[in-house]
Amino acid sequence: MKLEIINHDFRFDCENMCMLFFPNTKFAAGTDDGRSVKTWFDGNIAYAEFPDEDGKMFSASAEIQPILYDKEKAAVKTAMFKAFSQATGMRPPWGILTGIRPVSFWLKMTDMYGEKASEILEKYYLVLPEKINLCQETAVERAETAAMCKPDTVSLYVSIPFCPSRCKYCSFVSGSTEKEHRHIPKYLEVLKKELSEKAEIIRNSSQKLQTVYIGGGTPSVLSAEQLDELLGHINNAFDLSHMCEFTVEAGRPDTITFGKIQSLVKNGVTRVSVNPQTLNDEVLRIVGRKHTVEDFYRVYDMVSKTELSVNIDLIAGLPGENAEGFADGVRKITELSPDNITVHSLYIKRAADYGMDGSGKKFVCAGADEGTKMLTLGAEILHSKKYLPYYMYRQKNTVGNNENIGYAKNGKVCKYNILMMDDLQTIYGCGAGSMTKIVDGTKIERLSNTKFAYNYIEDAK
């Protein structure tokens, strides 16, 4: 897309507005897709023009609102939003907001504008009332976890970047081939060394470890013996006497066995995530998952017989699933009564073509309206079953520009998710693709590990 900017320097924000309506839009030279948009200022008014594929011109304007702290930027984004809405008929529910942390933005607005925050978000940022209410609800559940953070409290993230196979919607860096899995033993050796180093840093800094989260990838791709070895090392290396939560994102049901569950319990894990993503076998086949709905129920039955707190992940917008089918899946999950249910919006890697099924048939992900309807119906069901939203984040290029949101029963939130998403405390990352975030008041220093497992291993030599 060609982006013409006159009399302002909000290029990054303009690009985000383009991607809001046209996912995966590219702006680099040589990637012209025939579309163009022009934005400019004339006095205190921002303008935008956008010609559609037939050459019809859509134009809009927005006056600078002195009450807004980002008034010039907001005016440009509003003009673009209105022009794109006219051209596409789309009305993204989060308005001109493109940041990944809507609850943090909501709290900032309430600090600045008090009781007028909701009115300003709706009137000037074009956020729909239901999304504002969602921010308010989530902020309430967030408050208790935020209060437990002290200057000397920290968390730990451990990355296991391996999967049994790659799902078609996946955007994470993970090894999914048999050749890559051969790296696991050596990877664990290097990982344990880094864990010991981080444990020493925490000890020498007189810090208290509050939460541990092992994610991926698919951590349960490790054998029961490897998982036991890793968990045992964490127990031996770190002082866990201050810890209030220990999560393993076990992930795919086809990788979870009774022996692995026993290892979790034995080593003090308190929370596990089992992720079917959908309760529709045909959709599972389409997206490349190697398990069935029956596999999920079998694993859930095993886990439910332990004291482990359980989270279940679902994805709204997968190809082959409509809003009614998604809602039925949410309803069935609530009947199991897990402590947490996380609903993700599908991240669109390509705007429409979701790939081929092997017979030449194209699969298309759910449209914006259908994706939004999925979240709306899901939220209604979850609220009716006393599940409350407690953390939320957004990604670019999601179906319907919607959010990812965690729901929990009263008192059963995943504290790590809140601490990590809102940068409330220092989090030490270990393993390939992990990030250490050093939080010092309002200052945050980010230190990233190399992305790929084989580079992580090589770097340790």
NORHUDA-V747225 format. One record per backbone hydrogen bond with DSSP energy under -1.0 kcal/mol. CO is the residue of the C=O (numbers start at 1). NH is the residue of the N-H. Records with the same first field share a line. If there is no record, write none. Layout:
CO = NH, NH
//
This chain:
2 = 37
4 = 39
10 = 14
11 = 15
12 = 16
13 = 17
14 = 18
15 = 19
16 = 20
17 = 21
18 = 22
22 = 25
28 = 31
35 = 2
37 = 4
38 = 49
39 = 6
40 = 47
42 = 45
44 = 64
45 = 42
46 = 62
47 = 40
48 = 60
49 = 38
50 = 58
52 = 55
56 = 52
58 = 50
60 = 48
62 = 46
65 = 68
68 = 71
70 = 74
71 = 75
72 = 76
73 = 77
74 = 78
75 = 79
76 = 80
77 = 81
78 = 82
79 = 83
80 = 84
81 = 85
82 = 86
83 = 87
84 = 88
85 = 89
92 = 95
93 = 128
94 = 97
100 = 394
101 = 105
102 = 106
103 = 107
104 = 108
105 = 109
106 = 110
107 = 111
108 = 112
109 = 113
110 = 114
113 = 116
114 = 117
116 = 120
117 = 121
118 = 122
119 = 123
120 = 124, 125
121 = 127
125 = 96
128 = 131, 132
129 = 133
130 = 134
131 = 135
132 = 136
133 = 137
134 = 138
135 = 139
136 = 140
137 = 141
138 = 142
139 = 143
142 = 146
143 = 147
146 = 149
150 = 153
152 = 208
154 = 210
155 = 428
156 = 213
157 = 430
158 = 215
160 = 162
161 = 175
162 = 218
167 = 170
175 = 163
177 = 181
180 = 183
181 = 184
183 = 187
184 = 188
185 = 189
186 = 190
187 = 191
188 = 192
189 = 193
190 = 194
191 = 195
192 = 196
193 = 197
194 = 198
195 = 199
196 = 200
197 = 201
198 = 202
199 = 203
200 = 204
201 = 205
202 = 207
203 = 206
208 = 154
210 = 244, 245
211 = 156
212 = 247
213 = 158
214 = 249
215 = 160
218 = 221
219 = 222
223 = 227
224 = 228
225 = 229
226 = 230
227 = 231
228 = 232
229 = 233
230 = 234
231 = 235
232 = 236
233 = 237
234 = 238
240 = 243
245 = 212
246 = 270, 271
247 = 214
248 = 250, 273
251 = 275
252 = 255
253 = 256
257 = 261
258 = 262
259 = 263
260 = 264
261 = 265
262 = 266
263 = 267
264 = 269
265 = 268
270 = 309
271 = 248
272 = 311
273 = 251
277 = 315
280 = 284
281 = 285
282 = 286
283 = 287
284 = 289
287 = 168
292 = 296
293 = 297
294 = 298
295 = 299
296 = 300
297 = 301
298 = 302
299 = 303
300 = 304
303 = 306
309 = 272
310 = 340
311 = 274
312 = 342
313 = 277
314 = 344
316 = 346
317 = 366
318 = 321
322 = 326
323 = 327
324 = 328
325 = 329
326 = 330
327 = 331
328 = 332
329 = 333
330 = 334
331 = 335
333 = 336
339 = 409
340 = 312
341 = 407
342 = 314
343 = 405
344 = 316
346 = 399
355 = 363
361 = 357
363 = 354
367 = 371
368 = 372
369 = 373
370 = 374
371 = 375
372 = 376
373 = 377
374 = 378
375 = 379
376 = 380
377 = 381
378 = 382
379 = 383
380 = 384
381 = 385
382 = 387
383 = 386
388 = 408
391 = 406
393 = 404
397 = 348
398 = 401
399 = 402
404 = 393
405 = 343
406 = 390, 391
407 = 341
408 = 388
409 = 412
414 = 418
415 = 419
416 = 420
417 = 421
418 = 422
419 = 424
420 = 423
426 = 155
427 = 437
428 = 157
430 = 159
431 = 434
434 = 449
436 = 447
437 = 427
438 = 445
440 = 443
443 = 440
445 = 438
447 = 436
450 = 433
452 = 456
453 = 457
454 = 458
455 = 459
458 = 461
//
